Amino acid sequence: MERRYIFLIAIVIATKITVCRSQSSSEDSSSSGRIEVFSGGETGSFRKAMEAENLFNLGFLTNGQTYLGEWKLEGRFGYRGRFERNILFSGISDPYNGNPFLWGDTLSGNWQRDAIRTQVSMTLPAFRNWTVGLALDYATSTGARLSEPKPFFRYRYIRINPTFQWDFSEGLLNKIILELSYSSAFEENEIGYSTVNNTYLIRGRGYGSAIKGPIRALDRRRNVNIFGIQLNWTLSHKWKVDGSMDFCREEVSDGIANPQTDGLYSRTSGRGLIAYNTENVGLDASIDVHRAGTEDYAYGFKNWYHNSLGLKINMDFGTPVNDHLSSGISLSFLTESSRDHIVDGVFEFSNVVLSGFHTISWNKLRVFFFIGYQYNLNANMEVGNPDVLNRLIYGPDFFYRSANYLQLKLAPRIDFPINGTDGNHYWVEFENGICLKDPSSARYVFAVTLGSIL
């Protein structure tokens, strides 16, 4: 195990010892801790082209909080291991993160991935009507294909998030929260060196365009910088207005000794939300806007553009007198448009999704039901100069994203209280879900979680 893993685990264990002190402590009666151990997987043919045919994951998640005087400390740590079967093409950590400068080869194979993530935050004592906080988020992961030529990746992510809260009307519980954030990510990929397979490397340029060549050895770097701002206003726990924006810039380069920039990817995102809550009903509406594009250094021009707009309305219902029931409905609309100038391609679609959920509780048993249906309003794919990635990846992905399908989920949970304690308990939850396009094309999801609040 690498020294940085040992160092991080040691920090988190020390943090947890502090955060999850016994609630019987006379110094602090507000400490709490939570731990979950989970396993699950997915299987089925209804999936994106670069997703695994079958996958299994397992891991754990732990978090807690405590107060040291007027200082509030929170910690969170998790590990996840993934075992994936039959992944087509992709040789990077996440082929669906938006950046079109991906790479892979003409082989399918099985992958193994490991990831850890830790988050620490603190809130300083209030000064008059002001409260200041700071959160740090760190994640790292590695993964490799188990068959030659064995593509490999290393990924690191860091996020710094200061917050400023102003309570300007204590009687009405009025507050404004300003959040600033800076994120940095770095991914390193390797492929080649030794193989007996007859294959070649494909470097994606956009929504279908690619550069192909025989594999010998190649290294890839991806550097990411994201700047964000978010403003939140809450009034009397009834009204909430939230707006955020972030700007992302990613540089992809090839080579180690003399790295050459392959391309630049940039994305601007904005989100707005307004919500109103009463004792019986919660209603909110949101909008998401994304604009992205690339500068291709191999071809010397801006090749790829992407725009998307999402709208969503949620309504939640509760029964305060008999709070063993809750339910809600949601209606959303999504439209996306992508253009690739190298292959002379246009990809456009619009979908609506109607969904609803219902939760029923009997004593220590809680059952969550979900049903949703996506309906495609229009879809248009035109490619003047098809390339290999259109046939392998982007054509199938386009039909997946613009498909009509039904989604169902059932998740029963059983709680086991700890005798002699107030609120401490264990639980076990079983999650089952399916996405069904037609009887011959479906995706089944399952998971089991064991958890405890102490």
C-alpha positions, 0 to 999 in steps of 0.5 A: 500500500502506498505511503499516502494511503497509510497517511490518509487512513491514519488521519481519518482514524484519528479524526474519527476517534475525536469525532465519534466520542461517546454520547455519554461524555459530560464535556460534549453531548452533541457528538455522533457517528455513523458507519455503513458497509455496503456491497452491490452490483449491476448487470444487463444489456441496457447501458452506455457503450463504455459501461461494464456489462457486469460490475460488483462493488463493495466498501464502507463509509463512515462520518461523524461530528462533534463540538469542541466548545463552540467549534464544530468539527465534521469528518467523513471517510470512505473506500470503494472497490469495483470489479468490472467485466467487459468494458469496451474501449475506455482506458481512463478513470471516467469516460463520461465526465464530459471531456471528449479527449478520451482514449482507449483501444479496440479490445474489451476487458475486465477492470479492477478499481480502488478509490478512497475519499476523505472530507473534513470540515470545521465551523468557527464560533459565531461572531455577531451574526457571522459564521465562517466555515472551511471544508477540505475534500480529498479523493484518490483512485487507481485502476487497471485492466486485467488483460494485455496491454493493461491500460492503467490510471491514477487519479487525484482530486482536491477541493477547498470550500470556504463558507460565510453565513450571515444571520440577518434576522434571528427572529425570522430565521433569515440567513444568507450563505456564500460558498466559494470553491476551488477544485483541482484534479489530476489524472495519469494514464499509461498504455502499451509496453507489452502486448501479444494482441493485435490492436491499436490505440484510438484517441477521441477528439469530440463526439465521434472524431478520433486519431488511430495508430498502433500501440507501442507505449503512450502516456496521457495527463489530464489537469483540471481546475474548477472555480465555483460560487454559490449563494443561498438565501433561506427565510423561516425554513419556508423559502429557499433561493439558491444560485450557483455557477462554476467554470471548469478548464481541463488540459490533456497532454501526451508524453512524459519527457516532452509532453505535448498538449493534445487539447483543451476542454472548458465548461461553464455551468449554472444552476438555480433553485427556488423552493417553498416548504410547509408542514404538509407540502414541499415544492421546488423548481430548478434549472441547470444550464451547461455550455462546453467546447474544445480547442483541438491542438492536433487539428488546430481549431475548435472542433466540438461544442455541447449545450444542455438545458435541464428543468425540474419540478418536485413536489413532496407530501408528508403527513405530520400527524402520522409521519409513517407515510411520505410521497412525492412526484417529479417532472423534468425536461432535458435537451442536449445538443452536440456538434463535431466538425471533424466528422460533420456530426450533429447530435440532438435530443429532448426528453421528459421524465415523470417519476414518483416515490412513496415510503411506508413505515411499520414499526421498525420496517420502512419500504421505499418505492420508486417509479419513473418513465423517460419519454423521448420528444425528439432525437436527431443524429446526422454524421457526414463522415462516420469514424470508428468511434461513431460505430463503437461508442457515440452512436450506441450512446446517443440511442441510449440517452434518447431511449424510452424506458421504465425505471423501478426501485424497491428498497426495504429497510429494517432498524434495530434499536440499541437498548438503553440508548436514545436514537442509537441503532443498527439497520440493514437495507436491501435495494433493488432496481431495474431500468427496462427499455423492452423485454430484451434490453434491461439493467438490474441494480442491487445493493445491501447496506449494513449501517449503525448510528452510535 
